[in-house]
Amino acid sequence: MSKRSPRISFAVYTIWVHNGVMKVAEKAVVRQSVSLPAGLAKQVGSMAKSRKLSKNRMLVELIENGIDADKRRQAEFFALAERFRNEQDPEAARRLGDELGRMVFSG
C-alpha cells in the first residue's frame, strides 16, 4: 500500500485595476521612416548625445518644437493681420502692411 501525498490545487487570480494615479502612456505610436541629409543626421546625433537622449527621442522633440513654433508664428500672423485691418492711421497701417509682407515673403 503506497501512500500518496495529497495534491493541493488552487489558482491565483490577479485583477488589474487602474485607479488614475499612474500616467497612462500614449497608445498610438506610429513608426515612420525618415531620410535625413548626412549633415543634419550628424547634428541630431550630437544634440542627442549632449542631452543624453536617443536619436529617435531627439527627433521627436525637434519635431514637436517645430510644430509649436509654427503654431506661434501663425497666431502672430493672424494677430498682426487683425491689427492691420482695424488700424485707422494710414501711416501705422502702412507699417503693419510692410510687416505682414515681411512675414509672408521672408519665410
Secondary structure, DSSP 8 states (H G I E B T S, - for coil): -------------------S-S----S----------HHHHHHHHHHHHHTT--HHHHHHHHHHHHHHHHHHHHHHHHHHHHHHHH---HHHHHHHHHHHHHHHH--
